[in-house]
Amino acid sequence: MNLPEHEIEFSAMRSRGPGGQNVNKTNSAIQLRWNLSHSTYFPLEIHQRLLKKLFSKLTIAGEIIIRSEAFRDQEANKKDALKKLNEMLTQALFVQKKRIKTKPSRGAREKRLRAKTKRSETKKMRSRKLD
């Protein structure tokens, strides 16, 4: 999805974790902010579905915040954050196909009953006969 650039806000900050002195002196981590509640990119129906599905990921202001610090440079982290946002939106917009109920065919029912009968006979053969 190509969201409008004016709706997405990026900010750079110091990265956490390993990386030696490079981490201490460069702002390589990226924080992406996208305000879903004020976005005009999606039609109303899709916008409502996104609000419902992503409710737990939204801030009080209706923003989605994604932090990326997997790479050592800002540009790669920026691409990673956009990729994470796209994956989140794609997953939220996915609609499960409605299952069509079907019944087992006649052959399948007969095969199941034959297997049950055979199993039953096998178990009967194991039991002791008391006359």
Secondary structure, 3 states (H helix, E strand, C coil): CCCCHHHEEEEEECCCCCCCHHHHHCCCEEEEEEECCCCCCCCHHHHHHHHHHCHHHECCCCEEEEEECCCCCHHHHHHHHHHHHHHHHHHHHCCCCCCCCCCCCHHHHHHHHHHHHHHHHHHHHHCCCCC
